[in-house]
Amino acid sequence: MTFTLRPADPADLDALLAIAAACPEAPQWPRSAYAPYLTPDLTNPALLRIALVAGCPTSPQLGTWDPPRSKEKIQERIPEAKAFAAATLLLDGTQNLAQLDTLAVHPTVRRHGLATALIRQLLAWATQNGARHFSLEVRASNAAALALYQRLGFQPEGCRPRYYTHPEEDALLLGTHVTAGTP
């Protein structure tokens, strides 16, 4: 599958909410919770946030492209957001911890590498910005996500009992050291 990665911007907000709504296992944040990820906060240089979007062409023929002849064809070929991820980095001068805050891939495009690409890009962003550690939480029953994270080098670091609701479930804490060679 062909897709593109790019930073999310405020125009993506409706798409992010729709993707999250299609993924019941993803955090269901209110609209206002996305604002810090979509517009940089220049008042606090020690706290960095980023949101990335993975977009897929809406045209059913992914391998071909004819020059557009009308506005409809242009619209048809603009990558449509199908997945996103957001992360925070706290630059405290010692630990410089990065955290995956949310990740969601629309069910229609899962298992095509979008989550892997998003996480790798977030790891690269964390590395470029001086992170030393990258962590995340995942539902204990989410075998696909656990396999993905472990494939990317994340290791178990702990557990938060009954962290998730609907249904109630433990959160497994995973993390990886971030170095110049990551990912």
DRENKEDREN-325014 format. One line per 2 residues: their letters; for each residue x, y, z of C-alpha. Coordinates in steps of 0.2 Angstrom, whole numbers, plus 2048, in hexadecimal, padded with zeros to 3 digits. Example, Ala and Ser with C-alpha at 12.3 -4.5 7.8 and 13.67 -1.06 7.14 Angstrom:
<pts>
AS) 83E/7EA/827 | 844/7FB/824
</pts>
This chain:
<pts>
MT) 800/800/800 | 806/811/7FC
FT) 805/81E/809 | 80D/82F/80F
LR) 812/835/820 | 811/847/825
PA) 80E/852/835 | 7FC/854/839
DP) 7F5/866/839 | 7E4/86D/83F
AD) 7DC/869/82E | 7DE/857/833
LD) 7D4/857/843 | 7C4/850/83C
AL) 7CD/842/834 | 7D7/83E/844
LA) 7C6/83D/84E | 7BF/832/840
IA) 7CD/826/840 | 7CD/825/853
AA) 7BA/822/853 | 7BD/814/847
CP) 7C9/80C/853 | 7C0/808/864
EA) 7D1/802/86C | 7D9/814/868
PQ) 7D7/822/875 | 7C8/82C/871
WP) 7CE/83D/875 | 7C3/84D/874
RS) 7C7/859/866 | 7D0/865/871
AY) 7DD/858/876 | 7E4/858/865
AP) 7E8/86B/865 | 7FA/869/86D
YL) 7FF/85D/860 | 7F9/867/851
TP) 800/878/855 | 811/87A/85D
DL) 813/881/86F | 821/88D/86D
TN) 81F/893/87F | 826/883/887
PA) 836/87D/87D | 838/86E/889
LL) 827/866/884 | 826/860/872
RI) 817/858/86A | 814/851/858
AL) 806/849/84F | 809/840/83F
VA) 7FC/83A/832 | 7FE/82C/826
GC) 7F4/82F/816 | 7EE/823/808
PT) 7E8/828/7F7 | 7D6/826/7F6
SP) 7D7/820/7E4 | 7D4/80D/7E2
QL) 7E3/80C/7D6 | 7F2/810/7E1
GT) 7FF/80C/7D4 | 7F9/817/7C6
WD) 7F7/82A/7C5 | 7F0/833/7B6
PP) 7F2/846/7B6 | 7E1/84D/7BD
RS) 7D5/854/7B1 | 7C9/85B/7BD
KE) 7C8/861/7D0 | 7BF/850/7D4
KI) 7CE/846/7CE | 7DA/851/7D8
QE) 7CF/84F/7E8 | 7CE/83C/7E4
RI) 7E1/83A/7E5 | 7E5/845/7F4
PE) 7EC/839/802 | 7DE/836/80F
AK) 7E3/835/821 | 7E1/822/826
AF) 7ED/822/836 | 7F5/82D/842
AA) 800/82E/851 | 805/83B/85E
AT) 813/83C/86A | 81A/847/877
LL) 82C/84A/87C | 831/852/88D
LD) 843/859/88C | 848/859/89E
GT) 85B/859/89B | 85D/848/8A2
QN) 851/83B/89D | 849/844/88E
LA) 83A/838/88D | 82F/836/87E
QL) 81E/82E/87F | 812/827/872
DT) 802/82F/877 | 7F6/828/86A
LA) 7F7/81D/85A | 7E8/818/84F
VH) 7E7/810/83E | 7D6/80F/835
PT) 7D0/7FC/835 | 7CF/7FC/822
VR) 7E2/7FF/820 | 7EA/7F5/82E
RH) 7F8/7E9/82B | 7FF/7F4/81D
GL) 80E/7FC/827 | 806/80D/82C
AT) 808/80A/83E | 81A/804/83C
AL) 81E/814/831 | 816/820/83E
IR) 820/818/84D | 830/818/843
QL) 82D/82A/83F | 829/82F/851
LA) 839/826/857 | 843/830/84A
WA) 83B/840/850 | 83F/83C/862
TQ) 851/838/85D | 853/848/854
NG) 84C/852/863 | 857/84A/870
AR) 84C/83C/878 | 855/82F/881
HF) 846/823/884 | 835/820/87B
SL) 827/818/884 | 815/813/881
EV) 806/80A/889 | 7FC/7FD/880
RA) 7ED/7F2/885 | 7F3/7E1/88B
SN) 7E7/7D8/87F | 7ED/7E2/870
AA) 7F8/7D4/869 | 7FA/7DC/858
AL) 801/7ED/85F | 80C/7E3/86C
AL) 814/7D9/85D | 816/7E9/854
YQ) 81E/7F2/862 | 82A/7E4/866
RL) 82F/7E2/854 | 834/7F5/855
GF) 83F/7F1/865 | 833/7F6/873
QP) 835/7EC/883 | 82A/7E9/892
EG) 82C/7F6/8A0 | 81D/7F4/8AB
CR) 80B/7F3/8AC | 7FD/7FE/8B2
PR) 7EF/7F4/8B9 | 7DD/7F8/8B3
YY) 7E4/807/8A9 | 7D7/806/89B
TH) 7C4/806/89C | 7B7/800/890
PE) 7BC/7F2/893 | 7C7/7F3/8A2
ED) 7D8/7ED/89E | 7EA/7EE/8A3
AL) 7F6/7F9/89A | 807/7F2/896
LL) 815/7FE/896 | 822/7FC/889
GT) 832/807/885 | 842/808/87B
HV) 852/812/87D | 853/81F/870
TA) 865/822/868 | 86C/829/858
GT) 86A/818/850 | 857/817/854
P) 84D/811/84B
</pts>
